[in-house]
Amino acid sequence: MTATATPKRRFLNIKTLLGIAVSLLGLWLGFRKFDAVEFMLSLKETNVTLFLLAMLVMVFQIFLRAIRWRYLILPLKPAPLSAVFGAQMVCYFGNHVFPLRFGEILRSYALNKTTGISTVSIFGTVVIERLLDVLFFMVLLPITILAFFPVWPEWMRWSGAGAAGALCLFLLLLLLLRHKEAALSGYFSGKLANSNRYRKLIQPIRNFIKGLRTLRQTPHLGMISLMTMIVWVMSIFNVWVTGTALNVFFSFQNLLLLFFVTSAIIAVPSAPGYVGTYHAGAIGILLYMGYELSQAQAIAVILHAVGFISLTSIGFAYFIKYHIHVKDTETKNDINQELGA
């Protein structure tokens, strides 16, 4: 297969088309009733200074993520924080421009270029980082729902119950991994791996188990957990700052509700940059809170723009600085094997 054919196969596939279709559906749901005059009036209320502040907070949040990621990388090799931050920014540029979360692979190659650490090893820390965010979400959501149980909608209560159930399954898997690690690994490597029906599920499960094992053994788990908590607090704070830029002052419970919905919705397959899915989720929950449609649409657009503009532009600068080419990632098959592609 030629070098030019491989990127086409990677990007132009059923997953990409499904993501685009879901994004178009999200845009239709969010903007099928659109009053341009009212929308522009809502946008004109934006305080530019606070909007720029929100973008600075967003970049600072990514800087904190870089600090956390650096702790995950330390057992491999000490890496300059500047290089880790640059790779993080390349990741967001890639996720906002290319389909299939390609930024996760790009940041592995970016950090490999600046530090010489194996791309597979770097990508292993990316998997752990994802796992950390998922775990923190599963812990924080049920706790928050218990705190606001009487006032939050029933579907959010069920979401909290689902997160609590997933957390229990995770703890059970952790217990099994601790006492039956060899048997569990053998099961996934043997019986299931030989089944055509389950073969595509094996590699993600292996990566998950490998991530749990690595996370349990990391010497900096306390600091990594603390940084995860700080990152999420800053994420919630940034939603509040963005709201104030539009003269919208969310109550604490509405702030958390909006944050959880928009955080969960980006996991849905979509076009690059979470276009459409993010907007539909944000507009839907804002309408539930009682905001007018045009105002909800404006808030959703500004919330999305804060991260999209700041991270894409800075990420593009690092992408150019590191002389990264998408075709370079095709010359090696190591990360693709990690992904089970």
C-alpha positions in Angstrom: 0.0 0.0 0.0 1.3 3.4 -0.9 2.1 6.2 1.6 -0.7 8.3 0.2 -3.2 5.5 0.3 -2.7 4.7 4.0 -3.9 8.1 5.3 -7.0 7.8 3.1 -7.7 4.4 4.6 -7.1 5.8 8.1 -9.3 8.9 7.8 -11.9 8.0 5.1 -13.6 5.0 6.8 -16.9 4.1 8.3 -16.0 5.6 11.7 -15.2 9.0 10.2 -18.4 9.0 8.2 -20.4 8.0 11.2 -18.7 10.9 13.2 -19.6 13.4 10.5 -23.2 12.1 10.4 -23.5 12.4 14.1 -22.1 16.0 14.1 -24.5 17.0 11.3 -27.4 15.6 13.3 -26.1 17.5 16.4 -25.9 20.8 14.4 -29.4 20.2 13.0 -30.8 19.5 16.5 -29.1 22.5 18.0 -29.7 25.1 15.3 -32.8 23.9 13.3 -34.7 26.8 14.9 -32.3 29.7 14.4 -33.0 33.4 14.8 -30.0 35.2 13.4 -31.0 38.5 14.9 -31.5 37.2 18.4 -28.4 35.1 18.2 -26.2 38.1 17.2 -27.8 40.2 19.9 -26.8 37.5 22.4 -23.3 37.3 21.0 -22.9 41.1 21.1 -23.2 40.8 24.9 -19.9 39.0 25.1 -17.3 40.7 27.2 -14.2 40.4 25.1 -11.8 40.8 28.1 -13.5 37.9 29.9 -13.6 35.8 26.7 -9.8 36.3 26.4 -9.5 35.4 30.1 -11.4 32.2 29.6 -9.0 31.3 26.8 -6.0 32.0 29.1 -7.6 29.8 31.7 -8.1 27.1 29.1 -4.4 27.2 28.1 -3.4 27.2 31.8 -5.6 24.1 32.3 -3.7 22.3 29.5 -0.4 23.4 31.2 -1.6 21.7 34.4 -2.4 18.6 32.3 1.1 18.7 31.0 2.5 18.7 34.5 0.4 15.7 35.3 1.5 13.9 32.1 5.1 14.6 32.9 4.7 12.7 36.2 3.3 9.8 34.2 6.3 10.0 31.8 9.0 10.3 34.6 9.4 6.5 35.1 10.4 6.3 31.4 12.7 9.3 31.2 12.7 12.8 32.6 11.2 15.1 30.0 11.3 18.9 29.9 8.0 20.5 30.8 8.1 22.7 27.7 8.3 19.6 25.5 5.5 17.9 27.3 3.3 21.1 27.0 4.1 21.4 23.3 3.1 17.8 22.7 -0.1 18.4 24.6 -0.9 21.3 22.4 -0.2 19.3 19.2 -2.7 16.7 20.6 -5.5 19.3 20.8 -4.6 20.7 17.3 -4.8 17.1 15.9 -8.1 16.3 17.6 -9.6 19.6 16.4 -8.4 19.1 12.8 -8.2 15.4 12.1 -10.8 12.7 12.7 -10.6 9.7 15.1 -8.8 11.5 17.9 -5.7 11.5 15.8 -4.1 14.1 18.1 -3.4 11.3 20.6 -1.1 9.7 18.1 0.4 13.0 17.0 1.3 14.0 20.5 3.1 10.7 21.0 5.2 11.4 17.9 5.8 15.0 18.9 7.2 14.0 22.3 9.2 11.3 20.7 10.8 13.9 18.5 11.8 16.1 21.4 12.8 13.5 24.0 13.6 10.3 22.1 11.3 8.2 24.2 9.6 5.3 22.4 6.3 6.3 20.8 4.7 3.1 22.1 5.9 3.9 25.7 4.6 7.4 25.4 1.2 6.2 24.0 1.0 3.9 27.0 1.0 7.0 29.3 -1.7 8.5 27.1 -3.9 5.5 27.7 -3.3 5.9 31.5 -4.1 9.6 31.3 -7.4 8.7 29.6 -8.1 6.1 32.3 -7.5 8.7 35.0 -10.0 11.1 33.6 -12.6 8.4 33.2 -12.1 7.2 36.8 -12.3 10.7 38.2 -15.5 11.3 36.2 -17.0 8.1 37.6 -16.1 9.1 41.1 -17.2 12.8 40.9 -20.5 12.3 39.1 -22.2 10.0 41.7 -20.9 12.2 44.6 -22.3 15.4 42.9 -25.6 13.8 42.1 -26.0 12.7 45.8 -25.3 16.3 46.8 -28.0 17.7 44.4 -30.3 14.6 44.3 -33.6 16.5 44.9 -33.1 19.1 42.2 -31.3 17.3 39.4 -33.3 15.5 36.6 -34.1 11.8 36.8 -31.9 11.0 33.8 -28.9 12.5 35.6 -29.7 10.4 38.7 -29.7 7.3 36.4 -26.4 8.5 34.9 -24.9 8.8 38.4 -26.1 5.3 39.2 -24.5 4.0 36.0 -21.2 5.7 36.9 -21.3 4.2 40.3 -22.0 0.8 38.8 -19.1 1.2 36.4 -16.9 2.3 39.3 -17.8 -0.9 41.2 -16.9 -3.0 38.2 -13.6 -1.2 38.0 -12.9 -1.8 41.6 -13.8 -5.5 41.1 -11.5 -5.7 38.1 -8.7 -4.0 40.2 -9.2 -6.6 42.9 -9.1 -9.5 40.3 -6.0 -7.9 38.8 -4.3 -7.8 42.1 -5.0 -11.5 43.1 -5.6 -13.2 39.7 -3.5 -11.2 37.3 -1.9 -14.2 35.5 -5.2 -16.0 35.1 -7.0 -12.8 33.8 -4.2 -12.0 31.4 -4.2 -15.6 30.2 -7.9 -15.6 29.6 -7.8 -12.6 27.4 -4.7 -13.8 25.6 -6.0 -17.3 25.1 -9.6 -18.3 24.9 -11.1 -14.9 23.8 -8.1 -14.0 21.5 -8.9 -17.2 19.5 -12.5 -16.1 18.9 -13.2 -14.1 15.8 -16.2 -12.6 17.5 -14.3 -11.1 20.3 -10.9 -10.5 18.7 -11.5 -6.8 18.1 -12.3 -6.3 21.8 -9.2 -8.0 23.1 -6.6 -5.2 22.4 -8.6 -2.4 24.2 -9.2 -4.7 27.1 -5.5 -5.6 27.2 -4.6 -1.9 27.1 -7.0 -1.2 29.9 -5.5 -4.0 32.1 -2.0 -2.8 31.2 -3.0 0.8 32.2 -4.4 -0.4 35.5 -1.2 -2.3 36.3 1.0 0.7 35.4 -1.2 3.1 37.3 -1.1 1.0 40.4 2.7 0.8 40.2 3.5 4.4 39.5 5.6 6.1 42.1 3.9 9.4 41.8 0.2 8.3 42.2 -0.5 10.8 44.9 0.7 13.8 42.9 -0.9 12.6 39.8 -4.3 12.2 41.6 -3.9 15.7 43.1 -3.2 17.2 39.6 -6.2 15.4 38.2 -8.4 17.0 40.8 -6.9 20.5 40.2 -7.3 20.0 36.4 -11.0 19.2 36.8 -11.6 22.2 39.2 -10.0 24.5 36.6 -12.2 23.0 33.9 -15.3 23.8 36.0 -14.0 27.3 36.8 -13.4 27.9 33.1 -17.1 27.2 32.3 -18.0 29.7 34.9 -15.7 32.4 33.5 -17.0 31.8 30.0 -20.6 32.2 31.3 -19.7 35.5 32.9 -18.3 36.7 29.6 -21.9 36.5 28.3 -23.3 38.0 31.5 -24.6 34.6 32.4 -24.0 33.6 36.1 -24.6 29.9 36.6 -25.7 28.6 40.0 -23.3 26.0 41.3 -25.6 23.1 40.6 -26.3 24.4 37.0 -22.5 24.9 36.5 -21.8 21.3 37.5 -24.7 20.0 35.4 -23.5 21.9 32.3 -19.9 20.7 32.9 -20.9 17.0 33.3 -23.1 17.0 30.2 -20.5 18.7 27.9 -17.7 16.5 29.3 -19.7 13.4 28.6 -20.9 14.4 25.2 -17.4 14.7 23.7 -17.1 11.0 24.1 -19.7 10.6 21.3 -18.2 9.9 17.9 -18.2 13.2 15.9 -16.4 15.3 13.3 -13.1 16.8 14.3 -13.3 19.4 17.2 -16.5 17.8 18.6 -18.5 20.1 16.3 -22.2 19.5 16.5 -22.2 17.0 19.3 -20.9 19.5 21.8 -23.3 22.2 20.6 -26.3 19.9 20.8 -25.5 18.7 24.3 -24.8 22.2 25.6 -27.9 23.7 24.0 -30.1 20.9 25.2 -29.0 21.2 28.9 -29.2 25.0 28.8 -32.8 24.8 27.5 -33.5 22.5 30.4 -32.1 25.1 32.7 -34.6 27.6 31.3 -32.5 29.8 29.0 -34.0 31.1 25.8 -33.0 29.2 22.6 -31.0 32.0 21.0 -29.1 32.6 24.3 -28.5 28.9 24.7 -27.1 28.7 21.2 -24.8 31.7 21.8 -23.5 30.2 25.1 -22.8 26.9 23.4 -20.9 28.6 20.6 -18.8 30.7 22.9 -18.1 27.7 25.2 -16.9 25.7 22.3 -15.0 28.6 20.7 -12.9 29.2 23.9 -11.2 25.9 23.6 -11.3 25.5 19.9 -9.7 28.9 19.0 -7.0 29.0 21.7 -5.9 25.3 21.6 -6.1 24.9 17.8 -4.0 28.1 17.2 -1.3 27.3 19.7 -1.3 23.7 18.8 -0.8 24.6 15.1 2.2 26.7 16.1 3.8 23.7 17.9 2.8 21.4 15.0 4.8 23.6 12.6 7.6 24.1 15.1 8.2 20.4 15.5 7.9 19.8 11.7 5.4 17.0 12.2 4.0 15.3 9.1 1.0 13.0 9.2 2.7 10.6 6.8 5.5 10.2 9.3 3.1 8.4 11.6 2.4 5.9 8.8 6.1 4.7 8.6 5.7 2.8 11.9 3.0 0.4 12.9 3.7 0.3 16.6 1.0 2.6 17.9 -1.6 1.1 15.5 -0.8 -2.3 17.0 -1.3 -0.8 20.4 -4.7 0.4 19.3 -5.6 -2.9 17.8 -6.0 -1.3 14.4 
